[in-house]
């Protein structure tokens, strides 16, 4: 760093070094906590995805079996009238100063107690099983989307924090330490030179006497 090698400048740089060291420790602690939270989210994401895929697979297997035993026009009539209208509600929560999404489904009217919008005379039990499985998919999909987005946001924050930690650890702090060391050596040399001149002056004065 290009600075004047003065004691005042050295004290100022020592203050900056102290602040940078404290900031580095805080950022390192933040990075460690972010990684811990991120690891938990990744595990939750894996569990949710596995659960959703299993439920979806069971539902589709039952639906394929039902569709093979039910005429297409009957299936069309069975799903022509939806029982419920749902709105997506998007909120947020703060984790480690990150605004993470919270997704919930809101039923526009009171949720229907009837789970099926069709009669049972022309449909099969496999269709009922398929809808039982698929009716649980939406909350799981919203939770999975919420967790995956949170993972992405936390990964971005970890990367930003890592860059700041590295900038302090490998650039700013070493530069400050090197500059302080340079000023101290310069001041020591200046003091020794001053002391040498003073001693020579004393010798000259004493020799004249």
DOKOLSE-530171 format. One record per residue (C-alpha): residue number from 0; residue in one letter; x, y, z. Coordinates in nm, 3 decimals, decimal comma, m for minus. Example, Ala and Ser with C-alpha at 12.3 -4.5 7.8 and 13.67 -1.06 7.14 Angstrom:
// residues 2
<0 a <1,230 m0,450 0,780>>
<1 s <1,367 m0,106 0,714>>
END
This chain:
// residues 209
<0 x <0,000 0,000 0,000>>
<1 x <0,131 0,345 m0,097>>
<2 x <0,128 0,539 0,233>>
<3 x <0,344 0,786 0,421>>
<4 x <0,557 0,597 0,678>>
<5 x <0,448 0,798 0,980>>
<6 x <0,342 0,689 1,326>>
<7 x <m0,001 0,844 1,276>>
<8 x <m0,050 0,646 0,955>>
<9 x <0,067 0,329 1,127>>
<10 x <m0,188 0,376 1,410>>
<11 x <m0,462 0,436 1,152>>
<12 x <m0,370 0,117 0,965>>
<13 x <m0,361 m0,080 1,291>>
<14 x <m0,716 0,036 1,355>>
<15 x <m0,818 m0,081 1,008>>
<16 x <m0,643 m0,413 1,065>>
<17 x <m0,830 m0,465 1,392>>
<18 x <m1,163 m0,389 1,222>>
<19 x <m1,080 m0,615 0,927>>
<20 x <m0,983 m0,901 1,161>>
<21 x <m1,310 m0,872 1,354>>
<22 x <m1,505 m0,854 1,028>>
<23 x <m1,324 m1,162 0,899>>
<24 x <m1,416 m1,361 1,211>>
<25 x <m1,780 m1,255 1,192>>
<26 x <m1,801 m1,341 0,822>>
<27 x <m1,629 m1,676 0,881>>
<28 x <m1,880 m1,757 1,157>>
<29 x <m2,162 m1,652 0,924>>
<30 x <m2,024 m1,872 0,647>>
<31 x <m2,004 m2,173 0,878>>
<32 x <m2,364 m2,121 0,995>>
<33 x <m2,484 m2,074 0,636>>
<34 x <m2,320 m2,401 0,535>>
<35 x <m2,484 m2,578 0,832>>
<36 x <m2,827 m2,439 0,740>>
<37 x <m2,766 m2,519 0,372>>
<38 x <m2,680 m2,881 0,454>>
<39 x <m3,009 m2,916 0,645>>
<40 x <m3,204 m2,765 0,354>>
<41 x <m3,039 m2,996 0,102>>
<42 x <m3,132 m3,301 0,313>>
<43 x <m3,489 m3,171 0,346>>
<44 x <m3,501 m3,111 m0,030>>
<45 x <m3,389 m3,468 m0,103>>
<46 x <m3,649 m3,615 0,134>>
<47 x <m3,930 m3,399 m0,009>>
<48 x <m3,840 m3,481 m0,368>>
<49 x <m3,827 m3,852 m0,296>>
<50 x <m4,162 m3,841 m0,114>>
<51 x <m4,329 m3,638 m0,390>>
<52 x <m4,195 m3,860 m0,668>>
<53 x <m4,314 m4,175 m0,490>>
<54 x <m4,662 m4,028 m0,439>>
<55 x <m4,677 m3,908 m0,799>>
<56 x <m4,565 m4,245 m0,929>>
<57 x <m4,832 m4,429 m0,727>>
<58 x <m5,098 m4,187 m0,842>>
<59 x <m4,999 m4,216 m1,208>>
<60 x <m4,986 m4,596 m1,189>>
<61 x <m5,342 m4,605 m1,053>>
<62 x <m5,454 m4,348 m1,312>>
<63 x <m5,304 m4,546 m1,601>>
<64 x <m5,480 m4,858 m1,473>>
<65 x <m5,807 m4,667 m1,434>>
<66 x <m5,783 m4,510 m1,780>>
<67 x <m5,729 m4,852 m1,935>>
<68 x <m6,061 m4,966 m1,788>>
<69 x <m6,258 m4,646 m1,836>>
<70 x <m6,366 m4,486 m2,167>>
<71 x <m6,205 m4,150 m2,247>>
<72 x <m6,537 m3,964 m2,250>>
<73 x <m6,614 m4,090 m1,899>>
<74 x <m6,275 m3,964 m1,774>>
<75 x <m6,340 m3,630 m1,946>>
<76 x <m6,677 m3,595 m1,774>>
<77 x <m6,527 m3,702 m1,439>>
<78 x <m6,279 m3,412 m1,442>>
<79 x <m6,492 m3,152 m1,619>>
<80 x <m6,601 m2,976 m1,298>>
<81 x <m6,334 m2,885 m1,040>>
<82 x <m6,434 m2,913 m0,677>>
<83 x <m6,209 m2,636 m0,543>>
<84 x <m6,046 m2,312 m0,658>>
<85 x <m5,699 m2,254 m0,517>>
<86 x <m5,481 m1,942 m0,503>>
<87 x <m5,107 m1,939 m0,443>>
<88 x <m5,006 m1,731 m0,142>>
<89 x <m4,643 m1,613 m0,146>>
<90 x <m4,489 m1,487 0,179>>
<91 x <m4,131 m1,470 0,304>>
<92 x <m3,923 m1,546 0,612>>
<93 x <m3,580 m1,421 0,710>>
<94 x <m3,298 m1,668 0,771>>
<95 x <m2,943 m1,532 0,817>>
<96 x <m3,057 m1,201 0,661>>
<97 x <m3,190 m1,385 0,353>>
<98 x <m3,553 m1,331 0,250>>
<99 x <m3,666 m1,686 0,173>>
<100 x <m4,003 m1,768 0,014>>
<101 x <m4,294 m1,932 0,195>>
<102 x <m4,554 m2,084 m0,038>>
<103 x <m4,904 m2,187 0,070>>
<104 x <m5,225 m2,280 m0,106>>
<105 x <m5,542 m2,087 m0,021>>
<106 x <m5,884 m2,223 m0,109>>
<107 x <m6,099 m1,945 m0,254>>
<108 x <m6,413 m2,092 m0,094>>
<109 x <m6,461 m2,335 0,187>>
<110 x <m6,287 m2,657 0,095>>
<111 x <m6,525 m2,915 m0,044>>
<112 x <m6,593 m3,215 0,176>>
<113 x <m6,664 m3,425 m0,132>>
<114 x <m6,331 m3,563 m0,255>>
<115 x <m6,463 m3,664 m0,598>>
<116 x <m6,654 m3,464 m0,859>>
<117 x <m6,795 m3,771 m1,035>>
<118 x <m7,032 m4,054 m0,966>>
<119 x <m6,912 m4,404 m0,888>>
<120 x <m7,131 m4,596 m1,131>>
<121 x <m6,913 m4,546 m1,441>>
<122 x <m6,567 m4,518 m1,281>>
<123 x <m6,333 m4,765 m1,114>>
<124 x <m6,176 m4,779 m0,769>>
<125 x <m5,834 m4,726 m0,929>>
<126 x <m5,942 m4,376 m1,027>>
<127 x <m6,037 m4,307 m0,666>>
<128 x <m5,695 m4,430 m0,552>>
<129 x <m5,522 m4,217 m0,814>>
<130 x <m5,700 m3,903 m0,698>>
<131 x <m5,630 m3,986 m0,335>>
<132 x <m5,259 m3,991 m0,415>>
<133 x <m5,261 m3,691 m0,649>>
<134 x <m5,467 m3,476 m0,412>>
<135 x <m5,169 m3,467 m0,174>>
<136 x <m4,923 m3,356 m0,443>>
<137 x <m4,990 m2,979 m0,441>>
<138 x <m4,875 m2,906 m0,083>>
<139 x <m4,567 m3,123 m0,139>>
<140 x <m4,489 m2,949 m0,469>>
<141 x <m4,517 m2,606 m0,305>>
<142 x <m4,298 m2,711 m0,014>>
<143 x <m4,042 m2,859 m0,254>>
<144 x <m4,038 m2,541 m0,464>>
<145 x <m3,999 m2,335 m0,146>>
<146 x <m3,706 m2,544 m0,022>>
<147 x <m3,533 m2,560 m0,361>>
<148 x <m3,553 m2,181 m0,402>>
<149 x <m3,424 m2,139 m0,047>>
<150 x <m3,131 m2,370 m0,128>>
<151 x <m3,049 m2,164 m0,435>>
<152 x <m3,064 m1,833 m0,243>>
<153 x <m2,856 m1,970 0,042>>
<154 x <m2,596 m2,110 m0,200>>
<155 x <m2,566 m1,765 m0,361>>
<156 x <m2,523 m1,605 m0,018>>
<157 x <m2,258 m1,863 0,078>>
<158 x <m2,065 m1,780 m0,240>>
<159 x <m2,086 m1,405 m0,174>>
<160 x <m1,974 m1,455 0,186>>
<161 x <m1,689 m1,683 0,077>>
<162 x <m1,560 m1,418 m0,165>>
<163 x <m1,568 m1,154 0,110>>
<164 x <m1,391 m1,386 0,356>>
<165 x <m1,121 m1,465 0,099>>
<166 x <m1,079 m1,096 0,008>>
<167 x <m1,016 m1,013 0,374>>
<168 x <m0,805 m1,320 0,448>>
<169 x <m0,582 m1,321 0,139>>
<170 x <m0,577 m0,956 0,029>>
<171 x <m0,675 m0,682 0,273>>
<172 x <m0,538 m0,827 0,599>>
<173 x <m0,199 m0,933 0,449>>
<174 x <m0,166 m0,594 0,277>>
<175 x <m0,235 m0,411 0,602>>
<176 x <0,007 m0,633 0,795>>
<177 x <0,281 m0,585 0,534>>
<178 x <0,229 m0,209 0,525>>
<179 x <0,236 m0,180 0,906>>
<180 x <0,552 m0,389 0,912>>
<181 x <0,706 m0,164 0,643>>
<182 x <0,620 0,152 0,841>>
<183 x <0,761 0,005 1,162>>
<184 x <1,087 m0,088 0,991>>
<185 x <1,107 0,255 0,827>>
<186 x <1,048 0,431 1,159>>
<187 x <1,306 0,210 1,332>>
<188 x <1,563 0,288 1,065>>
<189 x <1,482 0,659 1,091>>
<190 x <1,521 0,648 1,470>>
<191 x <1,855 0,465 1,442>>
<192 x <1,976 0,719 1,185>>
<193 x <1,867 1,006 1,409>>
<194 x <2,039 0,847 1,709>>
<195 x <2,359 0,795 1,507>>
<196 x <2,365 1,158 1,395>>
<197 x <2,302 1,270 1,752>>
<198 x <2,589 1,061 1,886>>
<199 x <2,822 1,195 1,615>>
<200 x <2,718 1,549 1,702>>
<201 x <2,795 1,482 2,068>>
<202 x <3,136 1,338 1,975>>
<203 x <3,214 1,645 1,764>>
<204 x <3,115 1,879 2,046>>
<205 x <3,320 1,686 2,301>>
<206 x <3,626 1,680 2,074>>
<207 x <3,608 2,057 2,026>>
<208 x <3,604 2,106 2,402>>
END
